[in-house]
């Protein structure tokens, strides 16, 4: 954790953590209901949420969609071996591909992991061909997900009994 991240953690209290937990459960919860759940007035909750956004702790409020029900039946993790020092350039190109829904630079092998959604094998092949066409990508291994046991929604395991994220 960087020094600036540590400073931000020090700016939040247990009530903030309770608010964050509630928002992770349901980002559409109203300020009044949220306030009741943490024993604060609506105006206080509204202020705290705004402050948590300004601190960058709350990045956005999103709807979680069922990709399969929208026709995206293929979920693939692609391991990418990237030319040393070229991760940023590759990342800039890959983030422009709408089917790349997650992208991570990682320690060890591989250098990067991309999460890809596709509707058909043909569409997946096109995406792979585009990635293989990036000269700085030396090798790519695709891992097809057969069954999902826990969805990709990233929830932060916040402990409200101790300070820290």
C-alpha positions, 0 to 999 in steps of 0.5 A: 500500500502506498503512503497516499493510500495509507493516508486515505485509510486513516481518514475513514472511520468505522461508520464509513466502513459500514456505509461502504459495506452497505453500498457494496451490497446494494449501490442503489440504496437510498440515503435515508435507508442507508442512514437508518442502517448506520444510525445517521441522518440522511444529510450526514450519510450524503456528506460521507458518501460524497467525501468517500467519492472525493477520496477515490474510495468509491470509484463509481456506482454500477449495475452488474449485468449477467453477461450470459443472458446478454449473449456473451457465453464465452469468458476467457482469461488470456495470459500474455507474455509481453516484451519487457518494458512494453506493458503500458503500450500493450495495455493502451491498445488492449483497453480499447478492445470492448471485449477486454473487460479486465486487464492486469499487469501481474508479478511473475509469469505471465506478464499480463492477464486479460479477461475477455467476453465473447458471444461466439467462437468466431468472435473470440477468434477475431479478438485473439487474432487482434491481440496476436497482431500486437507485436509486443505480445510474444505469447498468449494462452487462453483459458476458457471458463466452463462454469462460474462459482463466484462472479467477477464482481470485485467486493472489498472484504471490509472489516468494520471491527478494525480500521483498514482496507 
